Amino acid sequence: AAVIEYLTAEILELAGNAARDNKRARVIPRHILLAIANDEELHHLLKHVTIPQGGVLPRIHPELLMRKKGQALKSGGAKSRVPSTPKPKAQTPKKSKGKKDDASAEKSD
């Protein structure tokens, strides 16, 4: 019983901190999920637990982050797993001057 009381107190303390960080006075399931996910030991203990109305953890895959030309990713310059291939240049159809001039000359006659 003491272990369950300790775990409950620990989770509620961390969830209260998460609620305060989000400028809320009431602890909701989202705060409990964030508290468990941010604590390494609780996350390992409850990794297969689903918290209803908890939502998902905020995470953006590095491949989806926009990067400027010539700059590495903000995550320490890690390269994506998929090698980038150069895009083929769009080819514009070449216009022959002789054919266009002949067509315009015929119309003007």
OpenMM code with the backbone's topology and positions (N, CA, C; nanometers):
from openmm import Vec3, app, unit

residues = "ALA ALA VAL ILE GLU TYR LEU THR ALA GLU ILE LEU GLU LEU ALA GLY ASN ALA ALA ARG ASP ASN LYS ARG ALA ARG VAL ILE PRO ARG HIS ILE LEU LEU ALA ILE ALA ASN ASP GLU GLU LEU HIS HIS LEU LEU LYS HIS VAL THR ILE PRO GLN GLY GLY VAL LEU PRO ARG ILE HIS PRO GLU LEU LEU MET ARG LYS LYS GLY GLN ALA LEU LYS SER GLY GLY ALA LYS SER ARG VAL PRO SER THR PRO LYS PRO LYS ALA GLN THR PRO LYS LYS SER LYS GLY LYS LYS ASP ASP ALA SER ALA GLU LYS SER ASP".split()
positions = [
    Vec3(0.0826, -0.1194, 0.0000),
    Vec3(0.0000, 0.0000, 0.0000),
    Vec3(0.0865, 0.1251, 0.0000),
    Vec3(0.2015, 0.1169, 0.0665),
    Vec3(0.2901, 0.2331, 0.0742),
    Vec3(0.3506, 0.2646, -0.0619),
    Vec3(0.3776, 0.1615, -0.1405),
    Vec3(0.4355, 0.1827, -0.2732),
    Vec3(0.3351, 0.2522, -0.3647),
    Vec3(0.2108, 0.2079, -0.3605),
    Vec3(0.1063, 0.2702, -0.4424),
    Vec3(0.0853, 0.4147, -0.3999),
    Vec3(0.0869, 0.4407, -0.2706),
    Vec3(0.0725, 0.5775, -0.2213),
    Vec3(0.1885, 0.6646, -0.2694),
    Vec3(0.3107, 0.6105, -0.2661),
    Vec3(0.4267, 0.6866, -0.3111),
    Vec3(0.4173, 0.7181, -0.4603),
    Vec3(0.3810, 0.6163, -0.5422),
    Vec3(0.3693, 0.6386, -0.6864),
    Vec3(0.2602, 0.7409, -0.7189),
    Vec3(0.1486, 0.7321, -0.6485),
    Vec3(0.0394, 0.8271, -0.6698),
    Vec3(0.0834, 0.9683, -0.6351),
    Vec3(0.1504, 0.9836, -0.5221),
    Vec3(0.1978, 1.1162, -0.4808),
    Vec3(0.2987, 1.1714, -0.5806),
    Vec3(0.3866, 1.0865, -0.6308),
    Vec3(0.4878, 1.1299, -0.7279),
    Vec3(0.4224, 1.1754, -0.8583),
    Vec3(0.3285, 1.0965, -0.9077),
    Vec3(0.2603, 1.1316, -1.0327),
    Vec3(0.1795, 1.2597, -1.0158),
    Vec3(0.1091, 1.2730, -0.9035),
    Vec3(0.0288, 1.3933, -0.8825),
    Vec3(0.1158, 1.5177, -0.8648),
    Vec3(0.2312, 1.5025, -0.8041),
    Vec3(0.3201, 1.6175, -0.7897),
    Vec3(0.3712, 1.6633, -0.9263),
    Vec3(0.4149, 1.5678, -1.0082),
    Vec3(0.4636, 1.6031, -1.1409),
    Vec3(0.3518, 1.6559, -1.2308),
    Vec3(0.2319, 1.5994, -1.2175),
    Vec3(0.1182, 1.6478, -1.2956),
    Vec3(0.0785, 1.7892, -1.2521),
    Vec3(0.0878, 1.8171, -1.1219),
    Vec3(0.0609, 1.9527, -1.0737),
    Vec3(0.1610, 2.0522, -1.1283),
    Vec3(0.2871, 2.0114, -1.1374),
    Vec3(0.3884, 2.0982, -1.1975),
    Vec3(0.3593, 2.1226, -1.3448),
    Vec3(0.3150, 2.0186, -1.4157),
    Vec3(0.2801, 2.0338, -1.5571),
    Vec3(0.1603, 2.1258, -1.5743),
    Vec3(0.0624, 2.1158, -1.4830),
    Vec3(-0.0542, 2.2041, -1.4893),
    Vec3(-0.0120, 2.3490, -1.4644),
    Vec3(0.0782, 2.3691, -1.3697),
    Vec3(0.1258, 2.5050, -1.3394),
    Vec3(0.2048, 2.5601, -1.4577),
    Vec3(0.2823, 2.4754, -1.5247),
    Vec3(0.3569, 2.5197, -1.6427),
    Vec3(0.2634, 2.5642, -1.7545),
    Vec3(0.1470, 2.5010, -1.7628),
    Vec3(0.0469, 2.5374, -1.8636),
    Vec3(-0.0520, 2.6420, -1.8140),
    Vec3(-0.0214, 2.7025, -1.6993),
    Vec3(-0.1037, 2.8088, -1.6387),
    Vec3(-0.2471, 2.7617, -1.6123),
    Vec3(-0.2587, 2.6432, -1.5556),
    Vec3(-0.3886, 2.5867, -1.5191),
    Vec3(-0.3901, 2.5576, -1.3702),
    Vec3(-0.5067, 2.5659, -1.3097),
    Vec3(-0.5194, 2.5386, -1.1666),
    Vec3(-0.5666, 2.3961, -1.1402),
    Vec3(-0.6169, 2.3298, -1.2432),
    Vec3(-0.6723, 2.1965, -1.2271),
    Vec3(-0.5905, 2.0961, -1.3087),
    Vec3(-0.5651, 1.9806, -1.2511),
    Vec3(-0.4909, 1.8752, -1.3195),
    Vec3(-0.5875, 1.7965, -1.4073),
    Vec3(-0.5539, 1.7843, -1.5329),
    Vec3(-0.6347, 1.7071, -1.6275),
    Vec3(-0.5510, 1.5883, -1.6765),
    Vec3(-0.6125, 1.4920, -1.7445),
    Vec3(-0.5363, 1.3752, -1.7906),
    Vec3(-0.4171, 1.4102, -1.8792),
    Vec3(-0.4240, 1.5188, -1.9524),
    Vec3(-0.3118, 1.5623, -2.0353),
    Vec3(-0.1889, 1.5914, -1.9499),
    Vec3(-0.2102, 1.6551, -1.8352),
    Vec3(-0.0990, 1.6864, -1.7454),
    Vec3(-0.0383, 1.5595, -1.6856),
    Vec3(-0.1224, 1.4612, -1.6589),
    Vec3(-0.0721, 1.3334, -1.6063),
    Vec3(0.0135, 1.2645, -1.7129),
    Vec3(-0.0331, 1.2659, -1.8383),
    Vec3(0.0439, 1.2057, -1.9463),
    Vec3(0.1787, 1.2753, -1.9632),
    Vec3(0.1800, 1.4074, -1.9619),
    Vec3(0.3047, 1.4816, -1.9771),
    Vec3(0.3987, 1.4558, -1.8604),
    Vec3(0.3433, 1.4447, -1.7402),
    Vec3(0.4258, 1.4188, -1.6224),
    Vec3(0.4920, 1.2819, -1.6316),
    Vec3(0.4178, 1.1821, -1.6732),
    Vec3(0.4732, 1.0468, -1.6849),
    Vec3(0.5759, 1.0410, -1.7973),
    Vec3(0.5469, 1.1066, -1.9087),
    Vec3(0.6376, 1.1014, -2.0228),
    Vec3(0.7692, 1.1739, -1.9949),
    Vec3(0.7658, 1.2778, -1.9137),
    Vec3(0.8871, 1.3550, -1.8865),
    Vec3(0.9725, 1.2943, -1.7760),
    Vec3(0.9200, 1.1977, -1.7035),
    Vec3(0.9977, 1.1297, -1.5991),
    Vec3(1.0427, 0.9950, -1.6545),
    Vec3(1.1729, 0.9737, -1.6589),
    Vec3(1.2272, 0.8540, -1.7231),
    Vec3(1.1821, 0.7250, -1.6549),
    Vec3(1.1853, 0.7209, -1.5223),
    Vec3(1.1492, 0.5980, -1.4506),
    Vec3(1.0000, 0.5692, -1.4593),
    Vec3(0.9165, 0.6724, -1.4450),
    Vec3(0.7717, 0.6511, -1.4578),
    Vec3(0.7352, 0.6113, -1.6009),
    Vec3(0.8033, 0.6703, -1.6972),
    Vec3(0.7755, 0.6350, -1.8365),
    Vec3(0.8094, 0.4883, -1.8624),
    Vec3(0.9215, 0.4430, -1.8079),
    Vec3(0.9597, 0.3024, -1.8245),
    Vec3(0.8589, 0.2097, -1.7556),
    Vec3(0.8099, 0.2504, -1.6394),
    Vec3(0.7143, 0.1694, -1.5649),
    Vec3(0.5782, 0.1635, -1.6348),
    Vec3(0.5360, 0.2748, -1.6922),
    Vec3(0.4018, 0.2857, -1.7501),
    Vec3(0.4041, 0.3013, -1.9022),
    Vec3(0.5033, 0.2417, -1.9701),
    Vec3(0.5160, 0.2624, -2.1138),
    Vec3(0.4040, 0.1972, -2.1944),
    Vec3(0.3383, 0.0965, -2.1399),
    Vec3(0.2296, 0.0297, -2.2118),
    Vec3(0.0919, 0.0722, -2.1607),
    Vec3(0.0864, 0.1798, -2.0861),
    Vec3(-0.0396, 0.2280, -2.0293),
    Vec3(-0.0951, 0.3381, -2.1187),
    Vec3(-0.2241, 0.3307, -2.1472),
    Vec3(-0.2920, 0.4345, -2.2231),
    Vec3(-0.3736, 0.5195, -2.1268),
    Vec3(-0.3553, 0.6501, -2.1339),
    Vec3(-0.4302, 0.7416, -2.0481),
    Vec3(-0.5392, 0.8052, -2.1335),
    Vec3(-0.6661, 0.7742, -2.1043),
    Vec3(-0.7750, 0.8323, -2.1838),
    Vec3(-0.7748, 0.9849, -2.1723),
    Vec3(-0.8018, 1.0516, -2.2831),
    Vec3(-0.8057, 1.1972, -2.2929),
    Vec3(-0.6685, 1.2607, -2.2671),
    Vec3(-0.5622, 1.1812, -2.2802),
    Vec3(-0.4278, 1.2331, -2.2557),
    Vec3(-0.3648, 1.2979, -2.3774),
    Vec3(-0.4097, 1.2610, -2.4947),
    Vec3(-0.3512, 1.3160, -2.6162),
    Vec3(-0.2232, 1.2429, -2.6531),
    Vec3(-0.1399, 1.3094, -2.7308),
    Vec3(-0.0128, 1.2528, -2.7745),
    Vec3(0.0999, 1.3454, -2.7311),
    Vec3(0.2204, 1.2913, -2.7303),
    Vec3(0.3357, 1.3717, -2.6933),
    Vec3(0.3750, 1.4614, -2.8101),
    Vec3(0.4094, 1.5848, -2.7807),
    Vec3(0.4502, 1.6739, -2.8890),
    Vec3(0.5870, 1.6339, -2.9429),
    Vec3(0.5941, 1.6039, -3.0724),
    Vec3(0.7210, 1.5672, -3.1344),
    Vec3(0.7105, 1.5918, -3.2832),
    Vec3(0.8121, 1.6557, -3.3382),
    Vec3(0.8188, 1.6787, -3.4819),
    Vec3(0.9382, 1.6017, -3.5344),
    Vec3(0.9154, 1.5168, -3.6319),
    Vec3(1.0242, 1.4391, -3.6894),
    Vec3(1.1241, 1.5330, -3.7558),
    Vec3(1.2532, 1.5055, -3.7383),
    Vec3(1.3554, 1.5941, -3.7971),
    Vec3(1.3445, 1.6063, -3.9488),
    Vec3(1.2941, 1.5035, -4.0152),
    Vec3(1.2808, 1.5086, -4.1599),
    Vec3(1.1781, 1.6125, -4.2036),
    Vec3(1.0847, 1.6453, -4.1140),
    Vec3(0.9788, 1.7390, -4.1494),
    Vec3(1.0151, 1.8834, -4.1204),
    Vec3(1.1233, 1.9053, -4.0468),
    Vec3(1.1635, 2.0414, -4.0160),
    Vec3(1.2189, 2.1076, -4.1414),
    Vec3(1.1763, 2.2278, -4.1646),
    Vec3(1.2263, 2.3020, -4.2793),
    Vec3(1.3663, 2.3515, -4.2475),
    Vec3(1.4551, 2.3407, -4.3436),
    Vec3(1.5886, 2.3922, -4.3219),
    Vec3(1.6250, 2.4873, -4.4348),
    Vec3(1.7029, 2.5863, -4.3988),
    Vec3(1.7447, 2.6852, -4.4968),
    Vec3(1.8620, 2.6301, -4.5757),
    Vec3(1.8864, 2.6845, -4.6922),
    Vec3(1.9960, 2.6365, -4.7753),
    Vec3(2.1288, 2.6583, -4.7040),
    Vec3(2.2111, 2.5560, -4.7037),
    Vec3(2.3446, 2.5667, -4.6467),
    Vec3(2.3516, 2.5506, -4.4965),
    Vec3(2.2388, 2.5268, -4.4303),
    Vec3(2.2397, 2.5109, -4.2851),
    Vec3(2.1994, 2.3690, -4.2497),
    Vec3(2.2586, 2.3194, -4.1415),
    Vec3(2.2247, 2.1856, -4.0938),
    Vec3(2.0984, 2.1929, -4.0098),
    Vec3(2.0448, 2.0762, -3.9746),
    Vec3(1.9283, 2.0703, -3.8872),
    Vec3(1.9633, 2.1203, -3.7489),
    Vec3(1.8644, 2.1642, -3.6746),
    Vec3(1.8868, 2.2132, -3.5390),
    Vec3(1.9198, 2.1014, -3.4417),
    Vec3(1.8979, 1.9773, -3.4803),
    Vec3(1.9214, 1.8652, -3.3895),
    Vec3(2.0658, 1.8182, -3.3947),
    Vec3(2.1582, 1.9084, -3.4175),
    Vec3(2.2981, 1.8721, -3.4139),
    Vec3(2.3533, 1.8325, -3.5494),
    Vec3(2.2833, 1.8670, -3.6556),
    Vec3(2.3338, 1.8394, -3.7884),
    Vec3(2.3167, 1.6960, -3.8323),
    Vec3(2.2281, 1.6215, -3.7707),
    Vec3(2.2053, 1.4828, -3.8095),
    Vec3(2.1403, 1.4804, -3.9470),
    Vec3(2.1914, 1.3932, -4.0322),
    Vec3(2.1362, 1.3832, -4.1665),
    Vec3(2.0176, 1.2895, -4.1657),
    Vec3(1.9268, 1.3118, -4.2565),
    Vec3(1.8102, 1.2242, -4.2652),
    Vec3(1.8526, 1.0892, -4.3197),
    Vec3(1.7724, 0.9882, -4.2977),
    Vec3(1.8048, 0.8523, -4.3393),
    Vec3(1.7895, 0.8338, -4.4889),
    Vec3(1.7033, 0.9123, -4.5495),
    Vec3(1.6794, 0.8998, -4.6918),
    Vec3(1.7763, 0.9923, -4.7639),
    Vec3(1.8608, 0.9390, -4.8515),
    Vec3(1.9549, 1.0273, -4.9213),
    Vec3(1.8805, 1.1181, -5.0163),
    Vec3(1.9251, 1.2405, -5.0233),
    Vec3(1.8579, 1.3352, -5.1104),
    Vec3(1.9119, 1.3191, -5.2515),
    Vec3(1.8226, 1.3196, -5.3465),
    Vec3(1.8627, 1.3089, -5.4862),
    Vec3(1.8392, 1.4443, -5.5503),
    Vec3(1.9282, 1.4852, -5.6385),
    Vec3(1.9081, 1.6155, -5.7020),
    Vec3(1.7845, 1.6118, -5.7902),
    Vec3(1.7095, 1.7188, -5.7850),
    Vec3(1.5882, 1.7269, -5.8655),
    Vec3(1.6265, 1.7568, -6.0094),
    Vec3(1.5625, 1.6907, -6.1041),
    Vec3(1.5932, 1.7207, -6.2439),
    Vec3(1.5430, 1.8597, -6.2799),
    Vec3(1.6211, 1.9288, -6.3598),
    Vec3(1.5821, 2.0636, -6.4003),
    Vec3(1.4691, 2.0541, -6.5010),
    Vec3(1.3754, 2.1442, -6.4875),
    Vec3(1.2627, 2.1458, -6.5792),
    Vec3(1.3111, 2.1935, -6.7145),
    Vec3(1.2824, 2.1168, -6.8170),
    Vec3(1.3258, 2.1536, -6.9511),
    Vec3(1.2122, 2.2238, -7.0215),
    Vec3(1.2440, 2.3406, -7.0730),
    Vec3(1.1450, 2.4143, -7.1491),
    Vec3(1.1625, 2.3786, -7.2959),
    Vec3(1.0553, 2.3648, -7.3674),
    Vec3(1.0685, 2.3304, -7.5097),
    Vec3(1.1386, 2.4440, -7.5833),
    Vec3(1.2362, 2.4064, -7.6660),
    Vec3(1.3111, 2.5061, -7.7426),
    Vec3(1.2275, 2.5483, -7.8625),
    Vec3(1.2228, 2.6758, -7.8797),
    Vec3(1.1457, 2.7305, -7.9912),
    Vec3(1.2412, 2.7581, -8.1060),
    Vec3(1.2063, 2.7084, -8.2210),
    Vec3(1.2909, 2.7357, -8.3369),
    Vec3(1.2469, 2.8688, -8.3965),
    Vec3(1.3417, 2.9531, -8.4203),
    Vec3(1.3120, 3.0882, -8.4679),
    Vec3(1.2555, 3.0859, -8.6094),
    Vec3(1.3043, 2.9970, -8.6908),
    Vec3(1.2620, 2.9936, -8.8308),
    Vec3(1.1154, 2.9583, -8.8456),
    Vec3(1.0674, 2.8590, -8.7722),
    Vec3(0.9280, 2.8158, -8.7847),
    Vec3(0.8336, 2.9220, -8.7331),
    Vec3(0.8684, 2.9872, -8.6244),
    Vec3(0.7814, 3.0881, -8.5667),
    Vec3(0.7747, 3.2096, -8.6579),
    Vec3(0.8863, 3.2477, -8.7144),
    Vec3(0.8887, 3.3618, -8.8031),
    Vec3(0.8068, 3.3346, -8.9303),
    Vec3(0.8171, 3.2096, -8.9809),
    Vec3(0.7409, 3.1737, -9.1012),
    Vec3(0.5921, 3.1786, -9.0726),
    Vec3(0.5503, 3.1297, -8.9567),
    Vec3(0.4083, 3.1281, -8.9232),
    Vec3(0.3559, 3.2694, -8.9063),
    Vec3(0.4332, 3.3566, -8.8451),
    Vec3(0.3887, 3.4935, -8.8251),
    Vec3(0.3894, 3.5697, -8.9565),
    Vec3(0.4795, 3.5349, -9.0498),
    Vec3(0.4856, 3.6019, -9.1799),
    Vec3(0.3643, 3.5649, -9.2626),
    Vec3(0.3209, 3.4397, -9.2526),
    Vec3(0.2053, 3.3950, -9.3293),
    Vec3(0.0793, 3.4651, -9.2824),
    Vec3(0.0657, 3.4857, -9.1509),
    Vec3(-0.0529, 3.5494, -9.0956),
    Vec3(-0.0585, 3.6965, -9.1339),
    Vec3(0.0564, 3.7596, -9.1429),
    Vec3(0.0564, 3.9034, -9.1730),
    Vec3(0.0300, 3.9322, -9.3195),
    Vec3(0.0434, 3.8306, -9.4090),
    Vec3(0.0184, 3.8518, -9.5526),
    Vec3(-0.1233, 3.8602, -9.5840),
] * unit.nanometer
topology = app.Topology()
chain = topology.addChain("A")
for resn in residues:
    res = topology.addResidue(resn, chain)
    for name in ("N", "CA", "C"):
        topology.addAtom(name, app.Element.getBySymbol(name[0]), res)
